[in-house]
Amino acid sequence: MANNTKALRRRIKSVQNTSQITKAMQMVAATKMRKAQLQALAGRPYSETLTNVLLKLSSKINPEMHKLLQENNADNIGVIVLSSDKGLCGALNTNLFRALHNFLKEVKGNVNFYTVGKKGRGFILRSKTASEGSEGLIVKTQKALQADFENPELVTFRQASQIAKLVVNSFLASEIREAYVLFPQFISTLRQEPRIIRLLPVSPSVILNDSEGSPSQNKSLDSSPNMAQNDNNDYLYEPNVDNLLDYLLTHYVETKIYQALLETKASEHSSRMIAMQNATDNAKDLVEDLKLTYNQTRQEAITKELLEITTASLALQ
């Protein structure tokens, strides 16, 4: 019995220590979460305004004049996978990889990956060894991972520009025929959903679908192609529409990647905060159950000792 109470005390102490750690991680994640959420929400109006501008230009451009609007016959597609460096963030990365797996089931040809985050890189590298026809196959080439970028705590537009430059150059060189970005979109503190959007080739219909799928609450932007065409006369373009679009198309890809990076950070910290909060609550509940078990065990031991003393006293009379 003494060994049982000693083991229970040791386990109670261990769970209490774990609870303190998860509580500290929860507080740190909550601090980072607030900042990341504000950045993600603040970036959405600019991204949607840029989308609106491209929609307004769609009726005045000649697609043959811009290579980023044209399709090519490359065998590969490019996928940018944005994930976290660390775990302990609930099912965030698991849901992301499940969405990637489902997406690649419909893909024809090989896949070139560009990853941000150690979890995404590890998943791609582990999946490379899958044999064709197996249930877990998602990579169709031994050279799937083309580049892996650092995942700093502070998201910068420079990082998004570097990723965009690599993907755009691959598209212009006809190394990939399409480019996508997969990331966990921040909906709320309790909800993050994996989302994949097409970056290249840029298409007005795809841009419109992406703008309609945005969770932003800013409803003042025009999301209709007809309204975009009707509003074209309200703008004067200098030097001309084609020159302006050369810059806007590249900037559009950079902005979409930058916003996806912001959404990923906000989703990561939100998911980790909720996961650590649940872990702390579960640890406290477990401590209460262990204390109850400990008290019951200790009470049984005391009762048994009293009975033995009483029995011995009666036997001596």
N, C-alpha and C positions, 0 to 999 in steps of 0.2 A: 504493500500500500504506500509505503514511504517513497518507493521508486516511482509510483504513478504520480503522486503529488509533485515530486521533483521534476518529472518530465513535463507536467502541465505548467508549472511555473516557468520552466525554460521556454516552452512554446508560447506562453502568454507574453513573455519579454520579447521574444523574437518577432511576434506579430505587431507588438507595440512599436518596435523599432522600424519595422516596415511601414507602419502607418505614418510615422513621423517623416520618413523619406518621401512617401507619396504625397503627403500634405505639402512638403516643401516644393516638390516638383509641380504640384497643382498651383501654388502661388506664383512660381516663376512663369509657368505657362500662361496664367491669367494676365500677368503683366505684359508679356510679349503678345498675347492674343489681342488685347485692346489696340495696341499700336498697329499690328498687322491688319486688323479689321478696318481701321480708319484709312490706312493706305489703300487697301483693296477697294473700298467704297469710294474713296476720293478719285481713284483712277478711272472708274467706269464712265463718268460723263465725258471725259476727253476721248476715250476709246469709241464711245457711241457717236460723238460729234464727228470724229474722223470717218466713221462708217457712213454717217449721213452725207458727208461731203462727197464720198466716192459714189454713193447712190445718185446724187445730183449730177455728177459728171458722166454717169453711165450712158446717157442718151446722146452725149456730144463727142464721144471718143470713137476712134477707129481701132478695133482690137488688134489688127494686123500691125499696128505701129508700136505695140508694147509687148515684149516677150513674156512678161509675167502674166499676161492675159491669155497666152496661147498654150495649147496642150502639146505635148511631145510624145514620142513613141518609146520612151525608156521602159525597161522591164521592171525597174525598182520603184518603190514608193518610200518616202521618208516620214518617219514618225518621231516627234519630239515627246519624250516621256518625262514629265515633271513629278518627282516624288520627294520624300523626305530622306534625310541622312540617318535619322535615328528612328527606333521603334517606339513602343509605349504610346502610340497614338490611336488606339482602337483599331477599327477595321478600315482605316483610311487607305492604306497601301493595298490591302487585300482587295477592296472594292475596285481600286484603280486597275490592278492587274487583271481582275476578272473582266472588266470592261475592255481592256486591251486584248485579252484572249478572244472575247466574242467578236470584236471588231476585225481581228486578223483572220477569223474563220471565213470572212467574206472577201478577203483580199486576194487578188490574182497577181502572181509574180513574187519577187523577193522583197524583203523589207530592210531598209537601212535605218538604224536607230541612233538617235541623239538624246542622251540622257542628262538629266540634272537631278542629283540625289543618289546616294549610295544604295538605297533600297531598289530603285529602278535599275541601276547598273547591275547589281547582283542578280536581280531577277532575269534580266536579259542574258547575262553570261551563263547562268545555270540552265536556262531554257535552250541554249544553243546546242547542247549535247543530245537533245531529244531526237529520237529516230523518226523518220517519216512514217506517217500512219498511226503513230501513237496518240493517245488521247491528249497528252500534254503538249503537243507540238505547236509552237507559235512562231518559231524562227525557221526560215527556209534557206538560209545561207550561212556559211561558216564565218563570214565577215559582216555580220549584222550590225555590230556596234561600231559606228563610224567615229563617234566622239563622245566624250564624257566631260561635262563642265562642273566646276565647283559650285557648291550650294551655300553661299555665305548667308549669314543671318540677315544682313542688310541687302535688300534687293535694289539693284541699280539698273538704270536704263542702258548703261554701257554693256552689261552682261547680256541683256536682251538683244542689243545690236550685234554683238559677237555671234550669238546663236543664229540670228537672222541672216547675217552675212554668209555664214557657212551653208545654210540651207538654200538661200537664194542662188549662190554660186553653183551649188550642186544641181539646182533646177535649170539654170541657164546653160550649164554644160551637158544637159540631157542625161545626167546620172540618175535622176529621179523624175518621174512623171507627175507626181503629186506630193504635197507635203501636208502633214497633219500635226496638230499639237494636242496631247492628252494631258489633262490636269484635273485635280479635284476642285470643283467650283464651290465657292463659299456661298451658301444659302442663308444659314443662320448659325448660331453657336452650336446648336444641336444637330445641324443637318449640313452635310457636305456631299455633293454628288459628282461622280466622275463625268467629265464631258470631253468630247473630242470634236474639234473644229478643223475645217480644211483651210489652209493658208494659201497654197499655190496649186494650180493656177488660180488667180483671183477671178472670181465670177460674181456679177451683180446678184444673181439668184442666191448664191451661197452666202454672200454678205447679208442679204436680206433675211435669210433663215437664221443666221447667227445673231442678228440684231433682235429678231423676234424672240429668240431663245434666251436673251439676256435677262437676268433677274433684277436689273436696275429698276428703281421706282420712278425714274425720270421719264415721264410720258410726253414731254414737250417735243421730243425729237420726231421728225417725220420718218415713218418706217414703211411707207408705201412707195412703190416705183412711180406710180402716177403722180403723186405729190412731188417726188423728186424731179420729174420731168417738167411739171408745171412751174417749179420754183427756179429753174435754170436761168430764166431771163432776169432774175433779181441779182445776178452776180456778174462781175466783170473779171475776166481771167487774164493775168499778165504773167509772162509774155504771151502764152497761149495755153489751151487746155492740155495739149499733148505734153508739153514741157513740164507743166505742173503735175501731171499724172505720173510722169517718170519718178518724181520724188515721192509723191503720195503713196504709190504702190509699195515701194520699199519701206516707207515709214509706217504703212498699214501693217505689214508683217512684223516689224519691230514692236509696234504698239500692242498688237495682239499677244505676242510672246511675253512682253513686259507685264501686261495685265494678267496673263496666265500665271506668271511667277508670283505676282502679288496675291492672287486667289489661292495659290498653293500654300504660301506661308500662312495666310489667314486660316485656311482649312486645317493645316497641320497643328498650329497652336490651339485652335478651338477644340479639335479632336483630342489632343493630348490633355488639355485641361479637364475635359469631361471624363476621359479615361482615368486620370489620376484622382478625380473627385469620387468616381465610382469605386476605385480601388481603396481609397481612404475610408469610405463608408462601409465597404465590405470588411475591411480590417477591423474597424470598430465593432461591427456586429459579431465578428469571429471572436474578438477579445471578450465580449460579454458572454458569449456561449461557453468559452473556455473557463471564464471565471465561475460561471454557474456550475460547470462540471467539476472544477477544482473544489468549490465549496461543498458540493454534494459528496465528493470523494473524501474530503477532510472530515466532514460530519460523520460519514460512515465509519471512518477510522476511529474517531473519538467514541462513538457509540459502542463499537466493538471492544475498545479498551475498557470502557465502563462496565460492560457486561462481563468481561473476563475478571475484573476486580471484584465485582459483586458475587460472581460465582465462586471465586476463590475464598471470599469472606464467609459465605454460607457454608462452604465445605469445611472450614476450620471450626465452626461452632458445634 
